[in-house]
Every structure is written in structure tokens, then in C-alpha cells.
Amino acid sequence: MPLLVAGTALIAATYGLVRFAYGLYLPDVEHDLGLDVAAAGLVSGGASVVYCVGALVGFLAAGRHARALVVAAALGAAVGALGMALAPSAGAFAVFAVASSSGAGLASPALVAVLQRDPRTRGRPRAQTVVNSGTGPGVVAAGVLALVLLPHWRAAWVVAAAVALVAGVLVLVTAHARGTAPSRASLPPRPWFAAHGRVLLAALLLGGGSAAVWNYGRALLVASGTGETVSVAAWLALGTGGAAAAATAGWAERRGPRTSWLLTTSTVAGASAALAVAPGSTPLALVACAAFGWGYTAGTGALIAWTARIDPPRAPSGTALLFVTLVLGQALGAAAVGALVPTAGYPVAFLVAAATAAVGALMALGRTAAGQPAARAAST
């Protein structure tokens, strides 16, 4: 379906080619612009804040202004990427790098709303999972661009900007709003938030547990003696695993959000632990990164299905809130891993992250994990 392709492309651009590609190109940016390590960390933190702001805007506005948010998401990612490509100094690069994450924050709730409003995809969790899996192809594309273009990182950001704009236009062209869902109040009632308590904690723990691989995965491999080519190959494996989440979308839909969450988040935990135990093994590192990519991407799809199970009409708001919580967990997890590495080493830090993800997986083992009893209260 053209809408699914377009939506997947927009997620691939805003997440894989822009938000997650920052760390991939950072060494070359540091060399060319003199961006120091401390400043790079501040940029990453600022980007997370802007992502959360964008997702909160989506939380409040996606139900009524989905198409406008699609435009804002594409423009946010494209302008940020193009600004990074043209930045004459480290300061200018930092400003645009921070701003670029707004695209990803806006894109997720916008596309949830677009798919719910389209009669061809409404009520189909698999469609949401397929579009959400666009992160994987985006990460793969970023890795390919790195292999082909580096050290010419500016050209890679130009490509990312172009893809974001084209994807945004395609979403607008292919989406149909017939049978739009009934208008709902922009701010959900208190029972809705109460019904999301368990899933919010689950999202926070997945964010914290996944932060080690996303932020320090390549550093761990390099520290263990892995060459640059293999570390980039591991990045490609991570993206390929994420892309595979689209192929398992039907499997996840049949099992429901609770079972999907348990299996996918457990995979994130196992992959992180495997990297901690044997980072010097190239085959194991590649398999672990692929498994991590699938578990993380499919897990975020399970979050979307989980909030849709709790209250379908407010799924865009739920998605935005859960993704904000996920990114908050990543910020906290990155800080914790960064503090642990100098004193305890990478293996211990990665094992702590794996344990965090494992606890997150256990959030599925509750009576209200699928939101059944609370859904009726939240919908009134």
C-alpha cells in the first residue's frame, strides 16, 4: 500500500537518517568543526529535549491536526539536516542538530493519527507496526551512506534532508481522511493516565535498557579491538534487524501487545548482555546487534499496539506520551552508562542495561498489562 511505504519512509528519514545518524557521523564532524566531546554530549541531550517537545505537541494536536504535523515533521528533519550540512561552525551545527530531532518527535504521533483516519488502515495494528519499523531501514541507509560518503559527512545530511521532504509529500498525497475518527478532547481524562501507568513504566525501562547499545555500542566494539569496518557493519546489522520488524508485524499482531512486549524487550536484554560478555567476537556482535535492532523496533511497535488496546481513539496521544517516556529513559540510561564505564568498564555497564530491559519486559506480566479493565474507564 502506498501510504504504508510513504509512512515507513518518513519514519526512516526522521529517525534513522537524522536522529540516530548523529552519532554515526560525529567523529568526522568533531574533526572538521572542532566540536569537542563535552559539547557533543550537550547536543545529544538537547536533541532529546527537542524530541520530547515535538512528541508532546503531537500528544496534544495529532487528533485534530495530523496532516499539519506531518508537514512539520518533514520540515523539522529536513531543515535540521540541511542546516547541519551547511553549518560553518560547531555552534551552528549544534543548533541544527538539536532542532533536527523535532522531526522524529512529531512524526510518530502524526502517522498514528493518519493511519487511524484512513479507512484502509484503521483498526489494523499491523499497519502501525510496519510504519514504525521504518527506523530500521533508516539506520541501514545511514550506515550505507557512511560507507560510501565518509569523510564527506555534509553530503550525507543533504541526502537525509531530501528524503525527509519527499517522504512527507508522499504521506500527504497517499493518505485519505474519509471516515475520520470522532473528535476527542485534546487532553485525556485522569483515568486514561492511570490506565497507562504500567505501560509508561515499561517504556521508561526499555529506554534505559536500550541506551547502552544506542549510545555506546560502537565504542564498546572499538574498545574490544573491533575495527572500524566491522563496527559500521554492526550498525548495518542493527538497522537490518530493525527493518525485519516489518516482516514480523503479522506475527506480533496475532499475539497481542502483552506477549509481543515480553518477547521483544527480552530480546533487547539478551542482545545487550551478549555484547557485554563477548564484544570481541565478530559473529556474535553482528547477531546481537541484529537481534537488538529487531527487539527495539518491534518493541516500540508493541507500545503503539498497547496504548491502542487501552483506548483506540486516543492512540496518537498515547504513542506520543510513551515515546516521550522512552526517550526520557534513554537519556537517563545514557547518563548512567556513561558514569559506570569509567569505574566499572563497558561489560558491567552493558549488563546493568540488560537487566533494566529485562525488568521492563516483566511489565507485561500483569492483569492490566493489555489495558483491558482500564480501557473502559479511560474511554468514558
LOGUKOL-612002 format. One line per field, with one value per residue: x, y, z of N, C-alpha, C in turn; residue in three letters; residue number from 1. Coordinates in steps of 0.05 Angstrom, whole numbers, plus 5000, padded with zeros to 4 digits. Example, Ala and Ser with C-alpha at 12.3 -4.5 7.8 and 13.67 -1.06 7.14 Angstrom:
2
n_x	(5264  5257)
n_y	(4886  4955)
n_z	(5156  5142)
ca_x	(5246  5273)
ca_y	(4910  4979)
ca_z	(5156  5143)
c_x	(5264  5258)
c_y	(4934  5001)
c_z	(5156  5157)
residu	(Ala  Ser)
num	(1  2)
***
This chain:
380
n_x	(5017  5012  5010  5031  5083  5100  5094  5129  5176  5180  5187  5235  5268  5264  5279  5320  5356  5365  5357  5382  5429  5465  5505  5534  5560  5589  5646  5673  5651  5669  5723  5726  5698  5714  5683  5678  5681  5650  5615  5589  5561  5525  5496  5470  5438  5406  5380  5348  5313  5287  5263  5226  5194  5172  5143  5107  5077  5054  5025  4984  4961  4955  4906  4872  4901  4931  4954  4979  5019  5049  5072  5102  5137  5167  5190  5218  5258  5283  5301  5335  5373  5394  5414  5455  5488  5505  5529  5575  5605  5620  5583  5538  5526  5511  5464  5428  5431  5406  5355  5338  5317  5265  5234  5229  5203  5153  5135  5119  5069  5038  5035  5011  4960  4945  4943  4902  4859  4853  4812  4831  4871  4854  4844  4880  4930  4976  4990  5007  5053  5085  5096  5122  5168  5202  5247  5289  5304  5320  5365  5398  5405  5432  5480  5499  5505  5546  5588  5596  5602  5632  5694  5660  5615  5577  5550  5520  5482  5453  5428  5395  5361  5334  5307  5273  5238  5214  5189  5152  5118  5098  5068  5026  5002  4985  4952  4886  4829  4778  4722  4739  4762  4722  4720  4760  4771  4830  4863  4871  4827  4835  4830  4851  4906  4918  4907  4950  4994  5026  5046  5074  5116  5140  5158  5195  5234  5251  5273  5316  5344  5359  5395  5450  5469  5452  5480  5533  5548  5582  5628  5640  5652  5696  5732  5741  5774  5754  5752  5742  5711  5683  5654  5620  5593  5566  5530  5500  5478  5446  5408  5386  5362  5324  5293  5271  5229  5183  5171  5155  5109  5056  5058  5066  5019  4981  4993  4985  4994  5016  5044  5078  5108  5135  5168  5198  5225  5253  5289  5319  5344  5374  5408  5438  5465  5494  5531  5559  5585  5616  5644  5686  5679  5665  5623  5584  5575  5552  5505  5481  5473  5437  5394  5382  5366  5319  5289  5284  5258  5211  5191  5178  5136  5101  5089  5057  5014  4997  4979  4938  4905  4887  4859  4832  4815  4848  4899  4941  4955  4971  5015  5051  5060  5082  5129  5156  5167  5199  5244  5261  5276  5320  5354  5366  5387  5433  5463  5473  5501  5545  5568  5581  5618  5673  5688  5672  5675  5659  5633  5605  5572  5540  5515  5484  5449  5424  5398  5361  5328  5307  5276  5239  5214  5184  5141  5099  5073  5024  4957  4931  4961  4950  4914  4858  4816  4821  4812  4758  4745  4779  4759  4712)
n_y	(4976  5044  5086  5061  5052  5105  5126  5093  5109  5162  5155  5128  5168  5211  5187  5144  5166  5217  5230  5184  5181  5218  5204  5169  5199  5233  5230  5249  5300  5323  5325  5360  5407  5419  5405  5391  5335  5343  5383  5355  5318  5352  5369  5322  5314  5360  5350  5307  5333  5368  5330  5308  5353  5359  5311  5317  5360  5333  5296  5329  5350  5315  5288  5325  5353  5323  5321  5370  5363  5323  5353  5389  5353  5332  5379  5397  5356  5359  5413  5415  5376  5396  5445  5425  5404  5450  5479  5527  5527  5497  5514  5530  5481  5451  5477  5465  5409  5398  5419  5385  5338  5347  5331  5274  5270  5292  5261  5208  5208  5236  5202  5157  5179  5192  5141  5119  5149  5137  5097  5049  5031  5037  5010  4969  4941  4919  4952  4998  4978  4964  5014  5039  5009  5032  5056  5019  5009  5062  5068  5030  5054  5100  5077  5056  5103  5124  5088  5098  5153  5179  5210  5253  5280  5320  5315  5270  5289  5323  5287  5262  5304  5312  5263  5264  5307  5289  5242  5264  5292  5249  5222  5258  5258  5206  5193  5184  5216  5198  5180  5199  5194  5204  5269  5283  5306  5346  5338  5279  5246  5237  5180  5156  5166  5138  5087  5078  5071  5025  5013  5060  5057  5012  5031  5069  5037  5005  5046  5062  5013  5005  5044  5036  5006  5039  5087  5074  5029  5023  5044  5006  4961  4980  4989  4937  4919  4915  4930  4991  4981  4934  4953  4990  4954  4927  4966  4968  4917  4924  4960  4928  4888  4919  4933  4884  4880  4895  4851  4815  4836  4817  4770  4792  4820  4780  4757  4796  4857  4848  4797  4806  4849  4826  4787  4817  4857  4826  4805  4850  4856  4807  4813  4858  4838  4797  4826  4849  4806  4781  4820  4821  4781  4776  4750  4741  4793  4816  4786  4796  4852  4854  4826  4860  4906  4887  4873  4923  4957  4927  4926  4979  4982  4948  4980  5019  4988  4972  5019  5031  4988  5001  5050  5062  5109  5149  5135  5163  5203  5171  5144  5187  5203  5156  5151  5197  5184  5139  5162  5195  5155  5135  5179  5181  5130  5133  5170  5141  5096  5123  5141  5094  5067  5090  5073  5019  4994  4975  4923  4913  4958  4949  4902  4919  4952  4913  4884  4923  4928  4876  4877  4914  4882  4849  4879  4866  4824  4828  4836  4880  4891  4891  4930  4920  4923  4976  5004  5014  5052  5094  5110  5135)
n_z	(5000  4982  5022  5068  5052  5044  5096  5125  5101  5119  5174  5171  5151  5190  5238  5229  5189  5208  5266  5294  5265  5280  5319  5287  5247  5279  5295  5248  5243  5290  5278  5234  5248  5299  5343  5410  5457  5504  5487  5447  5477  5503  5459  5444  5489  5486  5438  5452  5488  5452  5419  5455  5464  5413  5410  5451  5432  5390  5420  5440  5395  5351  5343  5320  5282  5244  5191  5187  5225  5200  5159  5190  5215  5172  5152  5198  5205  5155  5150  5195  5181  5133  5152  5185  5146  5119  5159  5183  5228  5293  5331  5300  5276  5321  5337  5294  5296  5344  5334  5293  5314  5325  5283  5286  5335  5324  5281  5295  5329  5291  5247  5269  5277  5224  5201  5230  5214  5161  5121  5101  5134  5186  5250  5244  5274  5252  5209  5235  5261  5217  5193  5236  5239  5204  5224  5224  5167  5158  5192  5168  5118  5133  5151  5102  5073  5104  5094  5039  5032  5074  5088  5076  5106  5102  5054  5064  5101  5068  5033  5070  5084  5036  5029  5073  5060  5012  5030  5066  5032  5001  5040  5050  5000  4992  5035  5058  5085  5094  5133  5182  5249  5307  5338  5394  5462  5471  5515  5551  5599  5671  5686  5640  5641  5687  5670  5637  5669  5679  5627  5616  5653  5632  5582  5599  5623  5579  5549  5582  5585  5532  5521  5526  5481  5438  5448  5463  5437  5390  5412  5451  5419  5390  5433  5448  5409  5358  5289  5249  5203  5216  5259  5236  5203  5243  5258  5212  5214  5259  5240  5200  5229  5255  5210  5199  5233  5207  5176  5215  5234  5227  5256  5308  5314  5318  5366  5404  5444  5496  5497  5454  5473  5517  5492  5454  5485  5519  5483  5471  5520  5523  5478  5492  5537  5512  5481  5522  5545  5505  5468  5432  5394  5329  5297  5338  5355  5310  5304  5354  5350  5307  5330  5372  5344  5319  5365  5393  5355  5342  5393  5404  5368  5394  5438  5414  5398  5448  5474  5439  5449  5500  5493  5436  5403  5424  5412  5382  5419  5462  5439  5431  5484  5506  5475  5489  5542  5533  5508  5549  5585  5556  5558  5613  5619  5586  5614  5661  5642  5621  5668  5694  5661  5665  5716  5724  5676  5607  5601  5650  5653  5608  5623  5666  5638  5607  5648  5664  5618  5620  5667  5649  5610  5642  5657  5626  5650  5680  5705  5683  5640  5585  5584  5590  5633  5647  5601  5591  5629  5615  5567  5576)
ca_x	(5000  5029  5011  5049  5110  5107  5097  5154  5198  5182  5200  5263  5283  5266  5293  5345  5374  5371  5361  5401  5453  5483  5528  5549  5577  5601  5675  5682  5643  5688  5749  5724  5688  5725  5663  5691  5665  5631  5594  5574  5542  5503  5479  5453  5417  5388  5363  5327  5293  5270  5246  5204  5176  5157  5124  5086  5060  5038  5007  4961  4950  4953  4879  4858  4918  4951  4968  4997  5042  5066  5087  5121  5157  5185  5206  5237  5280  5298  5315  5356  5394  5407  5430  5480  5504  5516  5539  5603  5619  5609  5559  5515  5520  5498  5436  5412  5429  5386  5329  5330  5303  5236  5220  5222  5183  5127  5127  5106  5041  5025  5030  4990  4934  4940  4934  4876  4838  4850  4795  4846  4889  4843  4839  4899  4956  4999  4998  5023  5079  5101  5106  5141  5193  5219  5273  5309  5315  5334  5391  5414  5411  5452  5504  5508  5516  5572  5608  5600  5608  5651  5690  5643  5590  5558  5534  5501  5460  5437  5412  5375  5341  5318  5290  5252  5218  5200  5172  5130  5099  5084  5048  5003  4989  4973  4933  4858  4817  4750  4715  4756  4754  4708  4737  4762  4785  4858  4876  4855  4819  4853  4831  4867  4933  4920  4908  4976  5016  5045  5060  5093  5140  5153  5172  5218  5254  5262  5291  5341  5358  5369  5413  5478  5475  5448  5499  5560  5553  5606  5651  5646  5664  5723  5748  5748  5792  5740  5760  5721  5693  5665  5635  5599  5577  5548  5509  5482  5463  5426  5387  5373  5345  5301  5276  5258  5205  5160  5164  5142  5086  5032  5062  5062  4990  4966  4999  4976  5016  5030  5063  5099  5126  5152  5188  5216  5242  5272  5309  5337  5361  5393  5428  5456  5482  5513  5552  5576  5600  5636  5644  5707  5671  5651  5597  5566  5568  5533  5479  5469  5463  5413  5373  5375  5351  5292  5274  5277  5238  5186  5182  5164  5111  5084  5079  5035  4991  4989  4962  4914  4887  4876  4839  4838  4814  4869  4925  4962  4964  4985  5040  5068  5067  5100  5154  5170  5177  5221  5268  5270  5291  5345  5372  5375  5405  5458  5478  5481  5522  5569  5580  5591  5641  5700  5694  5666  5680  5636  5616  5587  5552  5521  5499  5464  5429  5409  5380  5340  5310  5294  5255  5218  5198  5166  5117  5077  5062  5004  4929  4922  4982  4939  4896  4831  4797  4823  4804  4730  4745  4793  4744  4687)
ca_y	(5000  5068  5101  5047  5057  5133  5129  5080  5126  5186  5146  5122  5193  5227  5172  5131  5183  5243  5229  5164  5183  5238  5190  5155  5218  5251  5232  5266  5327  5333  5331  5382  5432  5423  5400  5374  5313  5354  5397  5334  5307  5372  5369  5298  5319  5380  5337  5291  5352  5377  5308  5306  5375  5352  5289  5329  5375  5312  5286  5346  5360  5295  5280  5345  5366  5302  5328  5393  5352  5310  5375  5399  5332  5331  5404  5397  5339  5368  5438  5409  5362  5415  5463  5412  5401  5476  5493  5536  5525  5478  5525  5528  5453  5443  5487  5450  5382  5397  5424  5364  5316  5353  5316  5248  5272  5298  5242  5184  5212  5245  5179  5141  5192  5189  5113  5114  5164  5125  5073  5025  5022  5040  4985  4948  4945  4912  4976  5015  4965  4965  5041  5044  4994  5048  5063  5000  5016  5087  5063  5016  5074  5117  5062  5054  5129  5127  5073  5109  5182  5189  5231  5275  5277  5341  5304  5251  5304  5333  5265  5258  5326  5307  5240  5273  5324  5272  5224  5279  5297  5224  5216  5275  5251  5179  5190  5191  5222  5190  5165  5209  5186  5225  5288  5279  5327  5344  5327  5256  5247  5224  5151  5148  5166  5116  5062  5076  5071  5002  5015  5082  5046  4994  5047  5082  5017  4999  5068  5059  4988  5006  5067  5027  4999  5062  5108  5065  5003  5024  5048  4980  4944  4990  4984  4908  4913  4913  4951  5010  4969  4916  4968  5000  4931  4921  4986  4959  4894  4934  4970  4906  4876  4937  4930  4858  4882  4897  4824  4801  4851  4800  4752  4807  4827  4756  4751  4818  4874  4838  4777  4818  4865  4807  4774  4837  4870  4805  4803  4873  4849  4786  4823  4875  4821  4783  4845  4853  4782  4774  4840  4816  4761  4790  4738  4745  4821  4822  4774  4811  4878  4849  4819  4885  4923  4876  4875  4950  4967  4913  4933  5005  4976  4937  5002  5031  4969  4971  5042  5028  4970  5015  5070  5065  5136  5166  5122  5182  5216  5151  5140  5209  5202  5133  5156  5216  5169  5122  5179  5202  5132  5134  5200  5172  5106  5141  5182  5120  5081  5140  5143  5068  5058  5096  5059  4991  4983  4971  4899  4916  4977  4937  4882  4935  4960  4889  4879  4943  4919  4852  4886  4925  4861  4837  4896  4853  4802  4838  4833  4903  4897  4897  4952  4913  4934  5005  5016  5024  5076  5115  5118  5148)
ca_z	(5000  4981  5047  5086  5042  5050  5125  5133  5092  5136  5199  5164  5148  5214  5258  5221  5174  5221  5295  5303  5249  5293  5330  5266  5234  5298  5294  5226  5249  5310  5265  5215  5260  5326  5364  5430  5468  5522  5471  5433  5496  5507  5435  5446  5509  5475  5417  5466  5498  5430  5411  5474  5459  5389  5416  5468  5414  5377  5441  5443  5370  5330  5338  5304  5261  5236  5166  5193  5239  5180  5146  5209  5219  5148  5151  5220  5200  5131  5156  5213  5167  5114  5168  5193  5122  5112  5182  5181  5254  5312  5344  5282  5273  5345  5337  5275  5305  5365  5322  5275  5328  5326  5262  5296  5356  5312  5261  5306  5334  5267  5229  5282  5272  5196  5195  5243  5199  5135  5123  5093  5155  5212  5264  5236  5288  5235  5194  5253  5266  5193  5191  5258  5234  5186  5237  5215  5141  5160  5204  5147  5098  5144  5150  5075  5066  5117  5079  5012  5031  5093  5108  5067  5121  5094  5032  5076  5112  5045  5025  5091  5082  5012  5034  5092  5046  4993  5045  5077  5010  4994  5061  5045  4975  4993  5057  5055  5111  5095  5157  5204  5275  5321  5352  5423  5476  5467  5539  5561  5627  5691  5684  5617  5651  5706  5655  5624  5689  5674  5601  5618  5666  5613  5562  5612  5627  5553  5541  5598  5578  5505  5518  5524  5454  5420  5452  5468  5423  5374  5430  5463  5399  5385  5457  5449  5388  5333  5270  5241  5183  5230  5276  5218  5196  5265  5256  5190  5225  5277  5223  5186  5249  5258  5186  5200  5249  5189  5168  5237  5244  5229  5279  5332  5317  5326  5394  5421  5454  5520  5490  5437  5490  5533  5475  5441  5504  5529  5462  5475  5544  5516  5459  5507  5553  5495  5474  5545  5551  5484  5447  5412  5374  5307  5291  5359  5355  5288  5311  5376  5341  5291  5348  5386  5326  5317  5391  5399  5337  5346  5419  5402  5356  5415  5454  5399  5400  5476  5480  5423  5463  5523  5484  5408  5392  5434  5406  5376  5444  5477  5426  5437  5512  5510  5462  5506  5565  5523  5504  5576  5595  5542  5569  5639  5615  5575  5636  5679  5630  5620  5695  5701  5644  5675  5741  5724  5649  5589  5605  5673  5646  5590  5638  5681  5618  5601  5670  5663  5598  5629  5685  5632  5598  5662  5659  5611  5665  5699  5697  5667  5620  5559  5587  5586  5650  5648  5576  5592  5645  5601  5544  5583)
c_x	(5018  5032  5031  5078  5119  5111  5122  5178  5202  5194  5229  5280  5287  5281  5320  5365  5381  5377  5383  5428  5473  5508  5546  5568  5593  5631  5685  5674  5661  5714  5747  5716  5699  5704  5675  5671  5643  5608  5577  5553  5519  5484  5460  5431  5397  5369  5342  5305  5275  5253  5222  5184  5159  5136  5102  5067  5042  5018  4981  4947  4944  4924  4864  4875  4939  4967  4987  5022  5060  5083  5109  5144  5177  5202  5226  5262  5297  5314  5339  5379  5409  5424  5456  5499  5518  5530  5569  5619  5606  5584  5535  5507  5503  5469  5419  5410  5408  5358  5319  5314  5273  5221  5211  5200  5155  5117  5111  5076  5025  5017  5010  4962  4926  4930  4907  4853  4833  4834  4809  4864  4878  4837  4857  4926  4980  5009  5015  5051  5097  5113  5127  5168  5211  5245  5295  5321  5330  5362  5409  5423  5433  5479  5516  5519  5543  5594  5616  5612  5629  5679  5673  5615  5569  5539  5513  5477  5442  5418  5389  5353  5323  5298  5267  5230  5201  5180  5148  5109  5084  5063  5023  4988  4974  4953  4905  4845  4788  4745  4732  4744  4740  4727  4736  4775  4815  4873  4859  4848  4838  4853  4849  4897  4938  4922  4935  4999  5036  5060  5079  5119  5155  5169  5197  5240  5267  5281  5317  5357  5370  5391  5442  5485  5473  5471  5528  5566  5578  5631  5659  5661  5693  5742  5757  5766  5779  5747  5736  5701  5673  5645  5613  5581  5557  5525  5489  5466  5441  5402  5372  5354  5320  5281  5260  5232  5180  5152  5150  5118  5061  5034  5056  5033  4974  4970  4990  4999  5031  5051  5086  5119  5145  5175  5208  5235  5261  5295  5329  5356  5382  5415  5448  5475  5502  5536  5571  5594  5622  5637  5665  5701  5654  5624  5576  5557  5548  5506  5466  5458  5438  5389  5363  5358  5322  5276  5266  5255  5211  5174  5167  5137  5091  5073  5056  5010  4980  4970  4937  4894  4873  4854  4844  4836  4836  4897  4947  4973  4980  5013  5060  5078  5087  5128  5170  5182  5200  5246  5279  5286  5318  5365  5383  5394  5432  5476  5489  5504  5548  5583  5593  5617  5668  5707  5691  5672  5655  5620  5596  5565  5531  5504  5478  5442  5411  5389  5356  5319  5294  5271  5232  5201  5177  5141  5093  5062  5043  4976  4920  4943  4972  4918  4867  4812  4797  4813  4776  4729  4757  4777  4718  4692)
c_y	(5025  5084  5088  5052  5086  5138  5117  5097  5151  5178  5140  5147  5207  5213  5162  5149  5209  5239  5209  5166  5202  5225  5177  5174  5236  5252  5251  5295  5339  5341  5356  5409  5438  5420  5381  5354  5324  5368  5377  5322  5326  5372  5345  5302  5339  5368  5320  5309  5361  5355  5306  5329  5369  5331  5299  5345  5355  5300  5302  5352  5339  5288  5299  5355  5347  5311  5351  5383  5336  5331  5385  5379  5332  5356  5405  5381  5349  5394  5432  5395  5380  5435  5451  5410  5427  5491  5501  5533  5504  5488  5523  5499  5443  5452  5471  5420  5378  5400  5400  5342  5322  5337  5288  5249  5277  5275  5218  5188  5221  5221  5160  5152  5188  5161  5107  5127  5152  5100  5047  5014  5024  5013  4962  4953  4938  4936  4994  5004  4967  4993  5047  5031  5009  5056  5045  5006  5043  5084  5049  5037  5093  5103  5060  5081  5134  5113  5086  5137  5192  5189  5255  5274  5298  5330  5284  5266  5316  5312  5261  5279  5321  5285  5248  5289  5307  5254  5239  5285  5272  5216  5232  5267  5224  5175  5199  5195  5214  5174  5173  5201  5209  5243  5282  5303  5323  5332  5304  5260  5232  5194  5141  5146  5143  5090  5057  5074  5049  5005  5038  5073  5028  5009  5060  5062  5007  5021  5066  5035  4989  5027  5058  5021  5023  5082  5099  5038  5003  5028  5022  4962  4954  4985  4955  4900  4909  4936  4968  4997  4950  4931  4981  4978  4924  4941  4978  4935  4903  4945  4949  4892  4893  4935  4904  4859  4884  4869  4808  4815  4834  4781  4767  4814  4804  4750  4773  4833  4863  4817  4788  4834  4847  4796  4795  4850  4851  4802  4826  4867  4829  4796  4841  4859  4806  4801  4849  4830  4777  4795  4836  4796  4775  4777  4743  4775  4828  4810  4789  4838  4875  4843  4844  4903  4914  4880  4903  4961  4954  4920  4960  5001  4964  4959  5016  5014  4969  4995  5042  5009  4984  5034  5076  5094  5155  5153  5141  5195  5196  5145  5162  5208  5179  5138  5177  5202  5151  5138  5189  5179  5129  5155  5191  5148  5114  5154  5161  5104  5097  5142  5116  5060  5065  5080  5029  4978  4978  4946  4902  4936  4965  4915  4896  4943  4936  4882  4898  4936  4895  4858  4898  4904  4849  4854  4884  4832  4811  4836  4855  4909  4904  4919  4946  4926  4965  5019  5028  5050  5100  5125  5133  5178)
c_z	(5000  5007  5067  5078  5049  5080  5135  5125  5109  5163  5194  5163  5175  5236  5249  5208  5188  5251  5303  5287  5261  5303  5309  5252  5253  5297  5272  5231  5270  5297  5248  5228  5288  5348  5385  5442  5487  5508  5457  5452  5501  5483  5436  5466  5499  5454  5430  5477  5475  5419  5429  5470  5435  5394  5433  5452  5399  5395  5442  5417  5348  5323  5320  5280  5251  5212  5171  5208  5221  5166  5165  5214  5196  5147  5174  5215  5176  5137  5175  5198  5147  5129  5177  5169  5115  5135  5179  5206  5272  5325  5326  5278  5297  5345  5318  5283  5326  5352  5305  5288  5330  5306  5272  5318  5345  5294  5272  5312  5309  5250  5242  5276  5242  5189  5208  5227  5172  5136  5116  5114  5183  5225  5257  5250  5271  5219  5210  5257  5241  5190  5212  5254  5214  5198  5227  5188  5141  5172  5183  5127  5108  5144  5122  5066  5079  5102  5053  5013  5051  5082  5099  5080  5113  5072  5043  5088  5090  5035  5045  5089  5058  5016  5053  5077  5027  5008  5057  5055  5002  5015  5056  5020  4977  5015  5050  5082  5113  5120  5180  5231  5290  5337  5382  5436  5474  5491  5550  5590  5646  5690  5661  5626  5670  5692  5642  5644  5683  5648  5601  5632  5648  5593  5574  5615  5601  5544  5556  5590  5550  5501  5514  5495  5435  5423  5454  5454  5407  5391  5443  5444  5393  5408  5459  5426  5360  5315  5262  5222  5197  5247  5260  5208  5218  5265  5234  5199  5243  5261  5209  5205  5253  5234  5186  5216  5231  5180  5190  5248  5247  5252  5305  5336  5327  5356  5414  5434  5478  5513  5473  5454  5506  5516  5463  5462  5517  5509  5465  5499  5537  5498  5474  5524  5536  5487  5498  5550  5531  5462  5426  5391  5352  5300  5312  5360  5333  5294  5333  5367  5324  5309  5364  5369  5323  5343  5398  5381  5340  5374  5419  5387  5376  5433  5440  5401  5428  5482  5463  5435  5486  5514  5455  5397  5401  5430  5398  5401  5461  5465  5433  5466  5518  5498  5477  5530  5556  5520  5531  5589  5582  5552  5596  5637  5605  5596  5655  5667  5628  5647  5703  5686  5656  5700  5740  5697  5633  5595  5628  5666  5627  5604  5655  5662  5611  5623  5671  5642  5606  5648  5669  5618  5617  5667  5644  5627  5687  5688  5678  5645  5593  5560  5587  5606  5650  5623  5577  5608  5630  5578  5550  5588)
residu	(Met  Pro  Leu  Leu  Val  Ala  Gly  Thr  Ala  Leu  Ile  Ala  Ala  Thr  Tyr  Gly  Leu  Val  Arg  Phe  Ala  Tyr  Gly  Leu  Tyr  Leu  Pro  Asp  Val  Glu  His  Asp  Leu  Gly  Leu  Asp  Val  Ala  Ala  Ala  Gly  Leu  Val  Ser  Gly  Gly  Ala  Ser  Val  Val  Tyr  Cys  Val  Gly  Ala  Leu  Val  Gly  Phe  Leu  Ala  Ala  Gly  Arg  His  Ala  Arg  Ala  Leu  Val  Val  Ala  Ala  Ala  Leu  Gly  Ala  Ala  Val  Gly  Ala  Leu  Gly  Met  Ala  Leu  Ala  Pro  Ser  Ala  Gly  Ala  Phe  Ala  Val  Phe  Ala  Val  Ala  Ser  Ser  Ser  Gly  Ala  Gly  Leu  Ala  Ser  Pro  Ala  Leu  Val  Ala  Val  Leu  Gln  Arg  Asp  Pro  Arg  Thr  Arg  Gly  Arg  Pro  Arg  Ala  Gln  Thr  Val  Val  Asn  Ser  Gly  Thr  Gly  Pro  Gly  Val  Val  Ala  Ala  Gly  Val  Leu  Ala  Leu  Val  Leu  Leu  Pro  His  Trp  Arg  Ala  Ala  Trp  Val  Val  Ala  Ala  Ala  Val  Ala  Leu  Val  Ala  Gly  Val  Leu  Val  Leu  Val  Thr  Ala  His  Ala  Arg  Gly  Thr  Ala  Pro  Ser  Arg  Ala  Ser  Leu  Pro  Pro  Arg  Pro  Trp  Phe  Ala  Ala  His  Gly  Arg  Val  Leu  Leu  Ala  Ala  Leu  Leu  Leu  Gly  Gly  Gly  Ser  Ala  Ala  Val  Trp  Asn  Tyr  Gly  Arg  Ala  Leu  Leu  Val  Ala  Ser  Gly  Thr  Gly  Glu  Thr  Val  Ser  Val  Ala  Ala  Trp  Leu  Ala  Leu  Gly  Thr  Gly  Gly  Ala  Ala  Ala  Ala  Ala  Thr  Ala  Gly  Trp  Ala  Glu  Arg  Arg  Gly  Pro  Arg  Thr  Ser  Trp  Leu  Leu  Thr  Thr  Ser  Thr  Val  Ala  Gly  Ala  Ser  Ala  Ala  Leu  Ala  Val  Ala  Pro  Gly  Ser  Thr  Pro  Leu  Ala  Leu  Val  Ala  Cys  Ala  Ala  Phe  Gly  Trp  Gly  Tyr  Thr  Ala  Gly  Thr  Gly  Ala  Leu  Ile  Ala  Trp  Thr  Ala  Arg  Ile  Asp  Pro  Pro  Arg  Ala  Pro  Ser  Gly  Thr  Ala  Leu  Leu  Phe  Val  Thr  Leu  Val  Leu  Gly  Gln  Ala  Leu  Gly  Ala  Ala  Ala  Val  Gly  Ala  Leu  Val  Pro  Thr  Ala  Gly  Tyr  Pro  Val  Ala  Phe  Leu  Val  Ala  Ala  Ala  Thr  Ala  Ala  Val  Gly  Ala  Leu  Met  Ala  Leu  Gly  Arg  Thr  Ala  Ala  Gly  Gln  Pro  Ala  Ala  Arg  Ala  Ala  Ser  Thr)
num	(1  2  3  4  5  6  7  8  9  10  11  12  13  14  15  16  17  18  19  20  21  22  23  24  25  26  27  28  29  30  31  32  33  34  35  36  37  38  39  40  41  42  43  44  45  46  47  48  49  50  51  52  53  54  55  56  57  58  59  60  61  62  63  64  65  66  67  68  69  70  71  72  73  74  75  76  77  78  79  80  81  82  83  84  85  86  87  88  89  90  91  92  93  94  95  96  97  98  99  100  101  102  103  104  105  106  107  108  109  110  111  112  113  114  115  116  117  118  119  120  121  122  123  124  125  126  127  128  129  130  131  132  133  134  135  136  137  138  139  140  141  142  143  144  145  146  147  148  149  150  151  152  153  154  155  156  157  158  159  160  161  162  163  164  165  166  167  168  169  170  171  172  173  174  175  176  177  178  179  180  181  182  183  184  185  186  187  188  189  190  191  192  193  194  195  196  197  198  199  200  201  202  203  204  205  206  207  208  209  210  211  212  213  214  215  216  217  218  219  220  221  222  223  224  225  226  227  228  229  230  231  232  233  234  235  236  237  238  239  240  241  242  243  244  245  246  247  248  249  250  251  252  253  254  255  256  257  258  259  260  261  262  263  264  265  266  267  268  269  270  271  272  273  274  275  276  277  278  279  280  281  282  283  284  285  286  287  288  289  290  291  292  293  294  295  296  297  298  299  300  301  302  303  304  305  306  307  308  309  310  311  312  313  314  315  316  317  318  319  320  321  322  323  324  325  326  327  328  329  330  331  332  333  334  335  336  337  338  339  340  341  342  343  344  345  346  347  348  349  350  351  352  353  354  355  356  357  358  359  360  361  362  363  364  365  366  367  368  369  370  371  372  373  374  375  376  377  378  379  380)
***
